[in-house]
C-alpha cells in the first residue's frame, strides 16, 4: 500500500470515532484539552491495536471474525447510544449532579473498542494481502488520536450551544453508526 492509500484508510477508520468523540465532549462539563488528549490517546491506542488483532485473527479465523464483528459493534454502540440518549433527555430534577468533567477509562475504552471493530475487520482483510500491518495500524491510531481529540472539543462547543439535547443527539449518532455497520455487513454482496 502506498502512502496515499494508508492515509485515506486511516482517515476513514477514524471517522466513526470522531462522531463518538463529539458525543463524549457534549456529555462533559466544559472538557479541557487535557481530557480531549486523554480521550484521543485511549481511542487512538485501541484503534491502532484492533487492526493488528484482526490481522492475526485473519490468519487464524477470518470467517469467525467476519461473522460476528458487525453484531459486536452494533450491540456495544447501541447500548452506549441508549445510555447517552437517556442521560441527555433526563429532566433537570432527575439529574443527580452536574455533568462530569471527565469520563471513566472504561467508558472511553468501551466506546473506543466499539468504534474500532471496523478497523479489526480491515485488519482481517489486510491479512490476505502482502502488507506490513504495523505502519498501517500506527497511521490508523494516529489519525484517530487527532480526530477524537478534535471531536471532544467540537462536542464542547456543541454542548454549550445545544445543552442536554446534544448528548442525546450523540447517542443517536452512536446508534446510527452501529446500525450502519450492521446494515452494511448484512447486505454485503
Rosetta constraint file for C-alpha pairs under 8 A:
AtomPair CA 1 CA 5 HARMONIC 6.10 0.50
AtomPair CA 1 CA 6 HARMONIC 6.49 0.50
AtomPair CA 1 CA 131 HARMONIC 6.90 0.50
AtomPair CA 2 CA 6 HARMONIC 6.33 0.50
AtomPair CA 3 CA 7 HARMONIC 6.08 0.50
AtomPair CA 4 CA 8 HARMONIC 6.13 0.50
AtomPair CA 5 CA 9 HARMONIC 6.07 0.50
AtomPair CA 6 CA 10 HARMONIC 6.04 0.50
AtomPair CA 6 CA 136 HARMONIC 6.09 0.50
AtomPair CA 6 CA 139 HARMONIC 7.14 0.50
AtomPair CA 7 CA 11 HARMONIC 6.17 0.50
AtomPair CA 7 CA 139 HARMONIC 6.96 0.50
AtomPair CA 8 CA 12 HARMONIC 6.08 0.50
AtomPair CA 9 CA 13 HARMONIC 6.12 0.50
AtomPair CA 9 CA 140 HARMONIC 7.30 0.50
AtomPair CA 10 CA 14 HARMONIC 6.32 0.50
AtomPair CA 10 CA 136 HARMONIC 7.50 0.50
AtomPair CA 10 CA 139 HARMONIC 5.73 0.50
AtomPair CA 10 CA 140 HARMONIC 4.09 0.50
AtomPair CA 10 CA 141 HARMONIC 7.61 0.50
AtomPair CA 10 CA 143 HARMONIC 5.85 0.50
AtomPair CA 10 CA 144 HARMONIC 7.57 0.50
AtomPair CA 11 CA 15 HARMONIC 6.53 0.50
AtomPair CA 11 CA 140 HARMONIC 7.10 0.50
AtomPair CA 11 CA 143 HARMONIC 6.01 0.50
AtomPair CA 11 CA 144 HARMONIC 7.56 0.50
AtomPair CA 13 CA 17 HARMONIC 7.83 0.50
AtomPair CA 13 CA 116 HARMONIC 7.53 0.50
AtomPair CA 13 CA 118 HARMONIC 7.24 0.50
AtomPair CA 13 CA 119 HARMONIC 6.16 0.50
AtomPair CA 13 CA 140 HARMONIC 6.52 0.50
AtomPair CA 13 CA 144 HARMONIC 7.48 0.50
AtomPair CA 14 CA 18 HARMONIC 6.18 0.50
AtomPair CA 14 CA 140 HARMONIC 6.94 0.50
AtomPair CA 14 CA 143 HARMONIC 6.20 0.50
AtomPair CA 14 CA 144 HARMONIC 4.60 0.50
AtomPair CA 14 CA 147 HARMONIC 6.52 0.50
AtomPair CA 14 CA 148 HARMONIC 7.82 0.50
AtomPair CA 15 CA 19 HARMONIC 6.44 0.50
AtomPair CA 15 CA 144 HARMONIC 7.80 0.50
AtomPair CA 15 CA 147 HARMONIC 7.39 0.50
AtomPair CA 16 CA 20 HARMONIC 6.29 0.50
AtomPair CA 16 CA 115 HARMONIC 6.08 0.50
AtomPair CA 16 CA 177 HARMONIC 6.84 0.50
AtomPair CA 17 CA 21 HARMONIC 6.03 0.50
AtomPair CA 17 CA 43 HARMONIC 7.41 0.50
AtomPair CA 17 CA 112 HARMONIC 6.86 0.50
AtomPair CA 17 CA 115 HARMONIC 5.59 0.50
AtomPair CA 17 CA 116 HARMONIC 7.55 0.50
AtomPair CA 17 CA 144 HARMONIC 6.79 0.50
AtomPair CA 17 CA 147 HARMONIC 7.47 0.50
AtomPair CA 17 CA 148 HARMONIC 6.19 0.50
AtomPair CA 18 CA 22 HARMONIC 6.30 0.50
AtomPair CA 18 CA 144 HARMONIC 7.38 0.50
AtomPair CA 18 CA 147 HARMONIC 5.32 0.50
AtomPair CA 18 CA 148 HARMONIC 4.80 0.50
AtomPair CA 18 CA 150 HARMONIC 7.72 0.50
AtomPair CA 18 CA 151 HARMONIC 5.17 0.50
AtomPair CA 19 CA 23 HARMONIC 6.65 0.50
AtomPair CA 19 CA 151 HARMONIC 6.84 0.50
AtomPair CA 19 CA 170 HARMONIC 7.59 0.50
AtomPair CA 19 CA 173 HARMONIC 7.04 0.50
AtomPair CA 19 CA 174 HARMONIC 7.54 0.50
AtomPair CA 20 CA 24 HARMONIC 6.27 0.50
AtomPair CA 20 CA 111 HARMONIC 7.49 0.50
AtomPair CA 20 CA 115 HARMONIC 7.79 0.50
AtomPair CA 20 CA 151 HARMONIC 7.82 0.50
AtomPair CA 20 CA 170 HARMONIC 6.85 0.50
AtomPair CA 20 CA 173 HARMONIC 7.40 0.50
AtomPair CA 20 CA 174 HARMONIC 6.21 0.50
AtomPair CA 21 CA 25 HARMONIC 6.02 0.50
AtomPair CA 21 CA 39 HARMONIC 7.92 0.50
AtomPair CA 21 CA 148 HARMONIC 5.31 0.50
AtomPair CA 21 CA 149 HARMONIC 7.54 0.50
AtomPair CA 21 CA 151 HARMONIC 4.88 0.50
AtomPair CA 21 CA 152 HARMONIC 4.98 0.50
AtomPair CA 21 CA 155 HARMONIC 7.18 0.50
AtomPair CA 22 CA 26 HARMONIC 6.34 0.50
AtomPair CA 22 CA 148 HARMONIC 7.74 0.50
AtomPair CA 22 CA 151 HARMONIC 4.51 0.50
AtomPair CA 22 CA 152 HARMONIC 4.96 0.50
AtomPair CA 22 CA 153 HARMONIC 7.32 0.50
AtomPair CA 22 CA 154 HARMONIC 5.93 0.50
AtomPair CA 22 CA 155 HARMONIC 4.14 0.50
AtomPair CA 22 CA 156 HARMONIC 7.73 0.50
AtomPair CA 22 CA 170 HARMONIC 6.93 0.50
AtomPair CA 23 CA 27 HARMONIC 6.42 0.50
AtomPair CA 23 CA 152 HARMONIC 7.49 0.50
AtomPair CA 23 CA 155 HARMONIC 6.02 0.50
AtomPair CA 23 CA 166 HARMONIC 7.24 0.50
AtomPair CA 23 CA 167 HARMONIC 5.71 0.50
AtomPair CA 23 CA 169 HARMONIC 7.47 0.50
AtomPair CA 23 CA 170 HARMONIC 4.10 0.50
AtomPair CA 23 CA 171 HARMONIC 6.84 0.50
AtomPair CA 23 CA 173 HARMONIC 7.98 0.50
AtomPair CA 24 CA 28 HARMONIC 6.76 0.50
AtomPair CA 24 CA 103 HARMONIC 7.99 0.50
AtomPair CA 24 CA 152 HARMONIC 6.27 0.50
AtomPair CA 24 CA 155 HARMONIC 6.87 0.50
AtomPair CA 24 CA 167 HARMONIC 7.59 0.50
AtomPair CA 24 CA 170 HARMONIC 7.53 0.50
AtomPair CA 25 CA 31 HARMONIC 6.49 0.50
AtomPair CA 25 CA 36 HARMONIC 7.94 0.50
AtomPair CA 25 CA 151 HARMONIC 7.09 0.50
AtomPair CA 25 CA 152 HARMONIC 4.12 0.50
AtomPair CA 25 CA 153 HARMONIC 6.23 0.50
AtomPair CA 25 CA 154 HARMONIC 7.08 0.50
AtomPair CA 25 CA 155 HARMONIC 4.08 0.50
AtomPair CA 25 CA 156 HARMONIC 5.08 0.50
AtomPair CA 25 CA 159 HARMONIC 7.29 0.50
AtomPair CA 26 CA 152 HARMONIC 7.50 0.50
AtomPair CA 26 CA 155 HARMONIC 4.45 0.50
AtomPair CA 26 CA 156 HARMONIC 5.28 0.50
AtomPair CA 26 CA 157 HARMONIC 7.69 0.50
AtomPair CA 26 CA 158 HARMONIC 6.32 0.50
AtomPair CA 26 CA 159 HARMONIC 4.28 0.50
AtomPair CA 26 CA 160 HARMONIC 7.81 0.50
AtomPair CA 26 CA 163 HARMONIC 7.74 0.50
AtomPair CA 26 CA 164 HARMONIC 7.87 0.50
AtomPair CA 26 CA 166 HARMONIC 6.03 0.50
AtomPair CA 26 CA 167 HARMONIC 5.41 0.50
AtomPair CA 26 CA 170 HARMONIC 7.70 0.50
AtomPair CA 27 CA 84 HARMONIC 7.95 0.50
AtomPair CA 27 CA 88 HARMONIC 7.95 0.50
AtomPair CA 27 CA 99 HARMONIC 6.58 0.50
AtomPair CA 27 CA 100 HARMONIC 7.55 0.50
AtomPair CA 27 CA 155 HARMONIC 7.95 0.50
AtomPair CA 27 CA 159 HARMONIC 7.19 0.50
AtomPair CA 27 CA 164 HARMONIC 7.75 0.50
AtomPair CA 27 CA 166 HARMONIC 7.90 0.50
AtomPair CA 27 CA 167 HARMONIC 5.42 0.50
AtomPair CA 28 CA 99 HARMONIC 5.40 0.50
AtomPair CA 28 CA 100 HARMONIC 5.29 0.50
AtomPair CA 28 CA 101 HARMONIC 5.34 0.50
AtomPair CA 28 CA 102 HARMONIC 6.33 0.50
AtomPair CA 28 CA 103 HARMONIC 7.67 0.50
AtomPair CA 28 CA 156 HARMONIC 7.38 0.50
AtomPair CA 29 CA 98 HARMONIC 7.44 0.50
AtomPair CA 29 CA 99 HARMONIC 5.00 0.50
AtomPair CA 29 CA 100 HARMONIC 5.70 0.50
AtomPair CA 29 CA 101 HARMONIC 5.08 0.50
AtomPair CA 29 CA 102 HARMONIC 7.98 0.50
AtomPair CA 29 CA 156 HARMONIC 7.89 0.50
AtomPair CA 30 CA 101 HARMONIC 6.94 0.50
AtomPair CA 30 CA 156 HARMONIC 5.90 0.50
AtomPair CA 31 CA 35 HARMONIC 6.13 0.50
AtomPair CA 31 CA 36 HARMONIC 6.89 0.50
AtomPair CA 31 CA 101 HARMONIC 6.15 0.50
AtomPair CA 31 CA 102 HARMONIC 7.15 0.50
AtomPair CA 31 CA 152 HARMONIC 7.41 0.50
AtomPair CA 31 CA 153 HARMONIC 7.05 0.50
AtomPair CA 31 CA 156 HARMONIC 6.20 0.50
AtomPair CA 32 CA 36 HARMONIC 6.38 0.50
AtomPair CA 32 CA 153 HARMONIC 7.82 0.50
AtomPair CA 33 CA 37 HARMONIC 5.98 0.50
AtomPair CA 33 CA 149 HARMONIC 7.88 0.50
AtomPair CA 33 CA 153 HARMONIC 7.42 0.50
AtomPair CA 34 CA 38 HARMONIC 6.11 0.50
AtomPair CA 35 CA 39 HARMONIC 6.05 0.50
AtomPair CA 35 CA 102 HARMONIC 6.49 0.50
AtomPair CA 36 CA 40 HARMONIC 6.04 0.50
AtomPair CA 36 CA 148 HARMONIC 7.40 0.50
AtomPair CA 36 CA 149 HARMONIC 4.69 0.50
AtomPair CA 36 CA 150 HARMONIC 7.28 0.50
AtomPair CA 36 CA 152 HARMONIC 5.45 0.50
AtomPair CA 36 CA 153 HARMONIC 6.61 0.50
AtomPair CA 37 CA 41 HARMONIC 6.00 0.50
AtomPair CA 37 CA 145 HARMONIC 7.71 0.50
AtomPair CA 37 CA 149 HARMONIC 5.33 0.50
AtomPair CA 38 CA 42 HARMONIC 6.27 0.50
AtomPair CA 38 CA 149 HARMONIC 7.95 0.50
AtomPair CA 39 CA 43 HARMONIC 6.18 0.50
AtomPair CA 39 CA 108 HARMONIC 6.77 0.50
AtomPair CA 39 CA 148 HARMONIC 6.90 0.50
AtomPair CA 39 CA 149 HARMONIC 6.57 0.50
AtomPair CA 39 CA 152 HARMONIC 7.81 0.50
AtomPair CA 40 CA 44 HARMONIC 5.74 0.50
AtomPair CA 40 CA 144 HARMONIC 6.90 0.50
AtomPair CA 40 CA 145 HARMONIC 4.25 0.50
AtomPair CA 40 CA 146 HARMONIC 6.59 0.50
AtomPair CA 40 CA 147 HARMONIC 7.44 0.50
AtomPair CA 40 CA 148 HARMONIC 4.79 0.50
AtomPair CA 40 CA 149 HARMONIC 4.64 0.50
AtomPair CA 41 CA 45 HARMONIC 6.00 0.50
AtomPair CA 41 CA 145 HARMONIC 5.51 0.50
AtomPair CA 42 CA 46 HARMONIC 6.30 0.50
AtomPair CA 42 CA 108 HARMONIC 7.00 0.50
AtomPair CA 42 CA 109 HARMONIC 6.50 0.50
AtomPair CA 42 CA 112 HARMONIC 7.21 0.50
AtomPair CA 42 CA 145 HARMONIC 7.90 0.50
AtomPair CA 43 CA 47 HARMONIC 5.92 0.50
AtomPair CA 43 CA 108 HARMONIC 7.29 0.50
AtomPair CA 43 CA 109 HARMONIC 6.87 0.50
AtomPair CA 43 CA 112 HARMONIC 4.79 0.50
AtomPair CA 43 CA 113 HARMONIC 7.65 0.50
AtomPair CA 43 CA 141 HARMONIC 7.70 0.50
AtomPair CA 43 CA 144 HARMONIC 6.65 0.50
AtomPair CA 43 CA 145 HARMONIC 6.42 0.50
AtomPair CA 43 CA 148 HARMONIC 7.14 0.50
AtomPair CA 44 CA 48 HARMONIC 6.05 0.50
AtomPair CA 44 CA 140 HARMONIC 7.55 0.50
AtomPair CA 44 CA 141 HARMONIC 4.22 0.50
AtomPair CA 44 CA 142 HARMONIC 6.05 0.50
AtomPair CA 44 CA 143 HARMONIC 7.47 0.50
AtomPair CA 44 CA 144 HARMONIC 4.94 0.50
AtomPair CA 44 CA 145 HARMONIC 4.42 0.50
AtomPair CA 44 CA 148 HARMONIC 7.92 0.50
AtomPair CA 45 CA 49 HARMONIC 6.20 0.50
AtomPair CA 45 CA 141 HARMONIC 5.77 0.50
AtomPair CA 45 CA 145 HARMONIC 7.86 0.50
AtomPair CA 46 CA 50 HARMONIC 6.16 0.50
AtomPair CA 46 CA 109 HARMONIC 7.50 0.50
AtomPair CA 46 CA 112 HARMONIC 6.35 0.50
AtomPair CA 46 CA 113 HARMONIC 6.32 0.50
AtomPair CA 46 CA 116 HARMONIC 7.18 0.50
AtomPair CA 46 CA 141 HARMONIC 7.35 0.50
AtomPair CA 47 CA 51 HARMONIC 7.21 0.50
AtomPair CA 47 CA 112 HARMONIC 7.11 0.50
AtomPair CA 47 CA 113 HARMONIC 7.31 0.50
AtomPair CA 47 CA 116 HARMONIC 5.34 0.50
AtomPair CA 47 CA 119 HARMONIC 6.77 0.50
AtomPair CA 47 CA 137 HARMONIC 7.65 0.50
AtomPair CA 47 CA 140 HARMONIC 6.50 0.50
AtomPair CA 47 CA 141 HARMONIC 5.12 0.50
AtomPair CA 47 CA 144 HARMONIC 6.88 0.50
AtomPair CA 48 CA 52 HARMONIC 7.24 0.50
AtomPair CA 48 CA 137 HARMONIC 4.65 0.50
AtomPair CA 48 CA 138 HARMONIC 5.57 0.50
AtomPair CA 48 CA 139 HARMONIC 7.61 0.50
AtomPair CA 48 CA 140 HARMONIC 5.76 0.50
AtomPair CA 48 CA 141 HARMONIC 4.14 0.50
AtomPair CA 48 CA 142 HARMONIC 7.77 0.50
AtomPair CA 49 CA 53 HARMONIC 6.33 0.50
AtomPair CA 49 CA 137 HARMONIC 6.84 0.50
AtomPair CA 49 CA 141 HARMONIC 7.86 0.50
AtomPair CA 50 CA 54 HARMONIC 6.05 0.50
AtomPair CA 50 CA 113 HARMONIC 7.98 0.50
AtomPair CA 50 CA 116 HARMONIC 6.56 0.50
AtomPair CA 50 CA 117 HARMONIC 7.15 0.50
AtomPair CA 50 CA 119 HARMONIC 6.07 0.50
AtomPair CA 50 CA 120 HARMONIC 4.73 0.50
AtomPair CA 50 CA 123 HARMONIC 7.41 0.50
AtomPair CA 51 CA 55 HARMONIC 5.93 0.50
AtomPair CA 51 CA 119 HARMONIC 5.08 0.50
AtomPair CA 51 CA 120 HARMONIC 4.24 0.50
AtomPair CA 51 CA 121 HARMONIC 7.07 0.50
AtomPair CA 51 CA 122 HARMONIC 6.27 0.50
AtomPair CA 51 CA 123 HARMONIC 4.04 0.50
AtomPair CA 51 CA 124 HARMONIC 7.29 0.50
AtomPair CA 51 CA 133 HARMONIC 7.73 0.50
AtomPair CA 51 CA 137 HARMONIC 6.03 0.50
AtomPair CA 52 CA 56 HARMONIC 6.25 0.50
AtomPair CA 52 CA 120 HARMONIC 7.22 0.50
AtomPair CA 52 CA 123 HARMONIC 5.97 0.50
AtomPair CA 52 CA 133 HARMONIC 6.52 0.50
AtomPair CA 52 CA 134 HARMONIC 7.41 0.50
AtomPair CA 52 CA 137 HARMONIC 6.61 0.50
AtomPair CA 53 CA 57 HARMONIC 6.07 0.50
AtomPair CA 53 CA 120 HARMONIC 6.46 0.50
AtomPair CA 53 CA 123 HARMONIC 7.07 0.50
AtomPair CA 54 CA 58 HARMONIC 5.70 0.50
AtomPair CA 54 CA 65 HARMONIC 7.79 0.50
AtomPair CA 54 CA 119 HARMONIC 7.69 0.50
AtomPair CA 54 CA 120 HARMONIC 4.35 0.50
AtomPair CA 54 CA 121 HARMONIC 5.93 0.50
AtomPair CA 54 CA 122 HARMONIC 7.07 0.50
AtomPair CA 54 CA 123 HARMONIC 4.32 0.50
AtomPair CA 54 CA 124 HARMONIC 4.50 0.50
AtomPair CA 54 CA 127 HARMONIC 7.85 0.50
AtomPair CA 55 CA 59 HARMONIC 6.58 0.50
AtomPair CA 55 CA 120 HARMONIC 7.41 0.50
AtomPair CA 55 CA 122 HARMONIC 7.91 0.50
AtomPair CA 55 CA 123 HARMONIC 4.26 0.50
AtomPair CA 55 CA 124 HARMONIC 4.61 0.50
AtomPair CA 55 CA 125 HARMONIC 7.30 0.50
AtomPair CA 55 CA 126 HARMONIC 6.31 0.50
AtomPair CA 55 CA 127 HARMONIC 4.82 0.50
AtomPair CA 55 CA 133 HARMONIC 7.38 0.50
AtomPair CA 56 CA 60 HARMONIC 6.59 0.50
AtomPair CA 56 CA 123 HARMONIC 7.89 0.50
AtomPair CA 56 CA 124 HARMONIC 7.37 0.50
AtomPair CA 56 CA 127 HARMONIC 7.20 0.50
AtomPair CA 57 CA 61 HARMONIC 5.28 0.50
AtomPair CA 57 CA 62 HARMONIC 6.10 0.50
AtomPair CA 57 CA 65 HARMONIC 7.25 0.50
AtomPair CA 57 CA 124 HARMONIC 6.43 0.50
AtomPair CA 58 CA 62 HARMONIC 4.31 0.50
AtomPair CA 58 CA 65 HARMONIC 7.69 0.50
AtomPair CA 58 CA 123 HARMONIC 7.14 0.50
AtomPair CA 58 CA 124 HARMONIC 4.14 0.50
AtomPair CA 58 CA 125 HARMONIC 6.88 0.50
AtomPair CA 58 CA 126 HARMONIC 7.94 0.50
AtomPair CA 58 CA 127 HARMONIC 5.40 0.50
AtomPair CA 58 CA 128 HARMONIC 7.45 0.50
AtomPair CA 59 CA 124 HARMONIC 7.54 0.50
AtomPair CA 59 CA 127 HARMONIC 6.08 0.50
AtomPair CA 59 CA 128 HARMONIC 7.66 0.50
AtomPair CA 61 CA 65 HARMONIC 6.60 0.50
AtomPair CA 62 CA 66 HARMONIC 6.11 0.50
AtomPair CA 62 CA 124 HARMONIC 6.25 0.50
AtomPair CA 63 CA 67 HARMONIC 5.98 0.50
AtomPair CA 64 CA 68 HARMONIC 6.54 0.50
AtomPair CA 65 CA 69 HARMONIC 5.75 0.50
AtomPair CA 65 CA 121 HARMONIC 7.30 0.50
AtomPair CA 65 CA 124 HARMONIC 7.81 0.50
AtomPair CA 66 CA 70 HARMONIC 7.72 0.50
AtomPair CA 66 CA 121 HARMONIC 6.73 0.50
AtomPair CA 68 CA 72 HARMONIC 6.31 0.50
AtomPair CA 69 CA 73 HARMONIC 6.26 0.50
AtomPair CA 69 CA 117 HARMONIC 6.23 0.50
AtomPair CA 69 CA 118 HARMONIC 7.53 0.50
AtomPair CA 69 CA 121 HARMONIC 7.10 0.50
AtomPair CA 70 CA 74 HARMONIC 5.98 0.50
AtomPair CA 70 CA 117 HARMONIC 7.54 0.50
AtomPair CA 70 CA 118 HARMONIC 7.93 0.50
AtomPair CA 70 CA 178 HARMONIC 7.84 0.50
AtomPair CA 70 CA 181 HARMONIC 5.86 0.50
AtomPair CA 70 CA 182 HARMONIC 5.01 0.50
AtomPair CA 70 CA 185 HARMONIC 6.38 0.50
AtomPair CA 71 CA 75 HARMONIC 6.05 0.50
AtomPair CA 71 CA 182 HARMONIC 6.42 0.50
AtomPair CA 72 CA 76 HARMONIC 6.17 0.50
AtomPair CA 72 CA 114 HARMONIC 7.44 0.50
AtomPair CA 72 CA 117 HARMONIC 7.74 0.50
AtomPair CA 73 CA 77 HARMONIC 5.93 0.50
AtomPair CA 73 CA 114 HARMONIC 5.04 0.50
AtomPair CA 73 CA 115 HARMONIC 6.90 0.50
AtomPair CA 73 CA 117 HARMONIC 5.99 0.50
AtomPair CA 73 CA 178 HARMONIC 5.83 0.50
AtomPair CA 73 CA 181 HARMONIC 7.32 0.50
AtomPair CA 73 CA 182 HARMONIC 7.78 0.50
AtomPair CA 74 CA 78 HARMONIC 5.77 0.50
AtomPair CA 74 CA 114 HARMONIC 7.99 0.50
AtomPair CA 74 CA 175 HARMONIC 7.49 0.50
AtomPair CA 74 CA 177 HARMONIC 7.86 0.50
AtomPair CA 74 CA 178 HARMONIC 4.09 0.50
AtomPair CA 74 CA 179 HARMONIC 5.95 0.50
AtomPair CA 74 CA 181 HARMONIC 6.88 0.50
AtomPair CA 74 CA 182 HARMONIC 6.07 0.50
AtomPair CA 75 CA 79 HARMONIC 6.11 0.50
AtomPair CA 75 CA 178 HARMONIC 7.34 0.50
AtomPair CA 76 CA 80 HARMONIC 6.23 0.50
AtomPair CA 76 CA 110 HARMONIC 7.61 0.50
AtomPair CA 76 CA 111 HARMONIC 7.52 0.50
AtomPair CA 76 CA 114 HARMONIC 5.67 0.50
AtomPair CA 76 CA 178 HARMONIC 7.90 0.50
AtomPair CA 77 CA 81 HARMONIC 5.83 0.50
AtomPair CA 77 CA 111 HARMONIC 7.09 0.50
AtomPair CA 77 CA 114 HARMONIC 5.98 0.50
AtomPair CA 77 CA 115 HARMONIC 7.49 0.50
AtomPair CA 77 CA 174 HARMONIC 5.49 0.50
AtomPair CA 77 CA 175 HARMONIC 5.73 0.50
AtomPair CA 77 CA 177 HARMONIC 7.40 0.50
AtomPair CA 77 CA 178 HARMONIC 5.40 0.50
AtomPair CA 78 CA 82 HARMONIC 6.10 0.50
AtomPair CA 78 CA 174 HARMONIC 6.68 0.50
AtomPair CA 78 CA 175 HARMONIC 4.75 0.50
AtomPair CA 78 CA 178 HARMONIC 6.35 0.50
AtomPair CA 79 CA 83 HARMONIC 6.22 0.50
AtomPair CA 80 CA 84 HARMONIC 6.25 0.50
AtomPair CA 80 CA 111 HARMONIC 7.32 0.50
AtomPair CA 80 CA 171 HARMONIC 6.97 0.50
AtomPair CA 80 CA 174 HARMONIC 7.29 0.50
AtomPair CA 80 CA 175 HARMONIC 7.97 0.50
AtomPair CA 81 CA 85 HARMONIC 6.15 0.50
AtomPair CA 81 CA 170 HARMONIC 7.23 0.50
AtomPair CA 81 CA 171 HARMONIC 3.71 0.50
AtomPair CA 81 CA 172 HARMONIC 5.97 0.50
AtomPair CA 81 CA 173 HARMONIC 7.39 0.50
AtomPair CA 81 CA 174 HARMONIC 5.13 0.50
AtomPair CA 81 CA 175 HARMONIC 5.29 0.50
AtomPair CA 82 CA 86 HARMONIC 6.11 0.50
AtomPair CA 82 CA 171 HARMONIC 6.06 0.50
AtomPair CA 82 CA 172 HARMONIC 7.65 0.50
AtomPair CA 82 CA 175 HARMONIC 7.55 0.50
AtomPair CA 83 CA 87 HARMONIC 6.22 0.50
AtomPair CA 83 CA 171 HARMONIC 7.20 0.50
AtomPair CA 84 CA 88 HARMONIC 6.03 0.50
AtomPair CA 84 CA 167 HARMONIC 5.98 0.50
AtomPair CA 84 CA 168 HARMONIC 5.59 0.50
AtomPair CA 84 CA 170 HARMONIC 6.98 0.50
AtomPair CA 84 CA 171 HARMONIC 4.76 0.50
AtomPair CA 85 CA 89 HARMONIC 6.06 0.50
AtomPair CA 85 CA 167 HARMONIC 6.54 0.50
AtomPair CA 85 CA 168 HARMONIC 3.86 0.50
AtomPair CA 85 CA 169 HARMONIC 6.99 0.50
AtomPair CA 85 CA 170 HARMONIC 7.56 0.50
AtomPair CA 85 CA 171 HARMONIC 5.04 0.50
AtomPair CA 85 CA 172 HARMONIC 6.89 0.50
AtomPair CA 86 CA 90 HARMONIC 6.17 0.50
AtomPair CA 86 CA 168 HARMONIC 6.98 0.50
AtomPair CA 87 CA 164 HARMONIC 7.96 0.50
AtomPair CA 87 CA 167 HARMONIC 7.29 0.50
AtomPair CA 87 CA 168 HARMONIC 7.06 0.50
AtomPair CA 88 CA 164 HARMONIC 4.73 0.50
AtomPair CA 88 CA 165 HARMONIC 5.56 0.50
AtomPair CA 88 CA 166 HARMONIC 7.17 0.50
AtomPair CA 88 CA 167 HARMONIC 4.95 0.50
AtomPair CA 88 CA 168 HARMONIC 4.49 0.50
AtomPair CA 89 CA 164 HARMONIC 6.78 0.50
AtomPair CA 89 CA 165 HARMONIC 6.72 0.50
AtomPair CA 89 CA 168 HARMONIC 6.39 0.50
AtomPair CA 90 CA 94 HARMONIC 6.01 0.50
AtomPair CA 90 CA 95 HARMONIC 6.75 0.50
AtomPair CA 91 CA 95 HARMONIC 6.83 0.50
AtomPair CA 103 CA 107 HARMONIC 6.47 0.50
AtomPair CA 103 CA 108 HARMONIC 6.65 0.50
AtomPair CA 104 CA 108 HARMONIC 6.47 0.50
AtomPair CA 105 CA 109 HARMONIC 5.96 0.50
AtomPair CA 106 CA 110 HARMONIC 5.90 0.50
AtomPair CA 107 CA 111 HARMONIC 6.19 0.50
AtomPair CA 108 CA 112 HARMONIC 5.88 0.50
AtomPair CA 109 CA 113 HARMONIC 5.95 0.50
AtomPair CA 110 CA 114 HARMONIC 6.08 0.50
AtomPair CA 111 CA 115 HARMONIC 6.21 0.50
AtomPair CA 112 CA 116 HARMONIC 6.14 0.50
AtomPair CA 113 CA 117 HARMONIC 6.43 0.50
AtomPair CA 116 CA 120 HARMONIC 6.53 0.50
AtomPair CA 117 CA 121 HARMONIC 6.42 0.50
AtomPair CA 118 CA 122 HARMONIC 6.23 0.50
AtomPair CA 118 CA 181 HARMONIC 7.94 0.50
AtomPair CA 119 CA 123 HARMONIC 6.19 0.50
AtomPair CA 120 CA 124 HARMONIC 6.38 0.50
AtomPair CA 121 CA 125 HARMONIC 6.44 0.50
AtomPair CA 122 CA 126 HARMONIC 6.14 0.50
AtomPair CA 123 CA 127 HARMONIC 6.24 0.50
AtomPair CA 123 CA 133 HARMONIC 7.67 0.50
AtomPair CA 124 CA 128 HARMONIC 7.43 0.50
AtomPair CA 125 CA 129 HARMONIC 7.36 0.50
AtomPair CA 126 CA 130 HARMONIC 7.66 0.50
AtomPair CA 126 CA 131 HARMONIC 6.87 0.50
AtomPair CA 126 CA 133 HARMONIC 7.48 0.50
AtomPair CA 127 CA 131 HARMONIC 7.73 0.50
AtomPair CA 132 CA 136 HARMONIC 7.25 0.50
AtomPair CA 133 CA 137 HARMONIC 5.95 0.50
AtomPair CA 134 CA 138 HARMONIC 6.04 0.50
AtomPair CA 135 CA 139 HARMONIC 6.04 0.50
AtomPair CA 136 CA 140 HARMONIC 6.25 0.50
AtomPair CA 137 CA 141 HARMONIC 6.13 0.50
AtomPair CA 138 CA 142 HARMONIC 6.06 0.50
AtomPair CA 139 CA 143 HARMONIC 6.06 0.50
AtomPair CA 140 CA 144 HARMONIC 6.08 0.50
AtomPair CA 141 CA 145 HARMONIC 6.09 0.50
AtomPair CA 142 CA 146 HARMONIC 6.36 0.50
AtomPair CA 143 CA 147 HARMONIC 6.09 0.50
AtomPair CA 144 CA 148 HARMONIC 5.78 0.50
AtomPair CA 145 CA 149 HARMONIC 6.05 0.50
AtomPair CA 146 CA 150 HARMONIC 6.26 0.50
AtomPair CA 147 CA 151 HARMONIC 5.90 0.50
AtomPair CA 148 CA 152 HARMONIC 6.16 0.50
AtomPair CA 149 CA 153 HARMONIC 6.72 0.50
AtomPair CA 150 CA 154 HARMONIC 6.17 0.50
AtomPair CA 151 CA 155 HARMONIC 6.05 0.50
AtomPair CA 152 CA 156 HARMONIC 6.31 0.50
AtomPair CA 153 CA 157 HARMONIC 6.66 0.50
AtomPair CA 154 CA 158 HARMONIC 6.28 0.50
AtomPair CA 155 CA 159 HARMONIC 5.75 0.50
AtomPair CA 156 CA 160 HARMONIC 6.41 0.50
AtomPair CA 157 CA 161 HARMONIC 6.37 0.50
AtomPair CA 158 CA 162 HARMONIC 5.79 0.50
AtomPair CA 158 CA 163 HARMONIC 7.52 0.50
AtomPair CA 158 CA 166 HARMONIC 6.53 0.50
AtomPair CA 159 CA 163 HARMONIC 4.86 0.50
AtomPair CA 159 CA 164 HARMONIC 7.01 0.50
AtomPair CA 159 CA 166 HARMONIC 5.67 0.50
AtomPair CA 159 CA 167 HARMONIC 7.32 0.50
AtomPair CA 162 CA 166 HARMONIC 5.29 0.50
AtomPair CA 163 CA 167 HARMONIC 7.64 0.50
AtomPair CA 164 CA 168 HARMONIC 6.83 0.50
AtomPair CA 165 CA 169 HARMONIC 6.11 0.50
AtomPair CA 166 CA 170 HARMONIC 6.11 0.50
AtomPair CA 167 CA 171 HARMONIC 6.35 0.50
AtomPair CA 168 CA 172 HARMONIC 6.37 0.50
AtomPair CA 169 CA 173 HARMONIC 6.23 0.50
AtomPair CA 170 CA 174 HARMONIC 6.33 0.50
AtomPair CA 171 CA 175 HARMONIC 6.28 0.50
AtomPair CA 172 CA 176 HARMONIC 6.03 0.50
AtomPair CA 173 CA 177 HARMONIC 6.13 0.50
AtomPair CA 174 CA 178 HARMONIC 6.24 0.50
AtomPair CA 175 CA 179 HARMONIC 6.01 0.50
AtomPair CA 176 CA 180 HARMONIC 5.97 0.50
AtomPair CA 177 CA 181 HARMONIC 6.22 0.50
AtomPair CA 178 CA 182 HARMONIC 6.23 0.50
AtomPair CA 179 CA 183 HARMONIC 5.97 0.50
AtomPair CA 180 CA 184 HARMONIC 5.98 0.50
AtomPair CA 181 CA 185 HARMONIC 6.25 0.50
AtomPair CA 182 CA 186 HARMONIC 6.07 0.50
AtomPair CA 183 CA 187 HARMONIC 5.95 0.50
AtomPair CA 184 CA 188 HARMONIC 5.78 0.50
